[in-house]
Amino acid sequence: MSKHKAKGPAETKAREEVAVPAMDPAERQRRLAALAGVSQLTDVDTVEMRGERLYGDRAEGPLSVPDVTDTNTNFTVHYSNIQSTTGASVLVGAVTQWKTPDGTVYAVVSAKIRLAYTFRDLAEPPALQVLEAFANELGTHHAWPFLRERMRTIAGDLGVAPAVLPLRMMTKP
């Protein structure tokens, strides 16, 4: 029986390494809600789709579920730390590995999705803490269905049984 572990977002960071000072969680949530209210998702791009089947022959057909003991998915979230009143860009990535019973990595699939947002009527740029929360919560939530589809497509093209990414649930900080 295949078991799938989803981790993530394992890594959330600005494109340029910047120390993001702490903010009161209630204040961050209030500002995030306000930013979400003036935000519009304007573009979704696939910036990376990769897959590699390391063992086996595609002619043998898909690696069946009993042959896979583990799939593991890790997520990353990056955002532009350029504080702007007009918009933001978020990059969300996922990497899944399929392993055989002996622990050998059988296949690796990765995808990255870039999301572009515009902000309406924003008087001042959002704080870095709010941009980080925006990228982690909203960016990941918006990218999720695109990542799921890309990962399934690549796995199918490689001839491996697709790992189904779990549903993404929004959480409060």
Secondary structure, DSSP 8 states (H G I E B T S, - for coil): ---EEEEEEEEEEESS--------HHHHHHHHHHHHHTEEEEEEEEEEEEEEE-SS-GGG-SB-GGG--EEEEEEEEEE-----SSEEEEEEEEEEEEE-TTS-EEEEEEEEEEEEEEESS-SS---HHHHHHIIIIIIHHHHHHHHHHHHHHHHHHHTB-------------
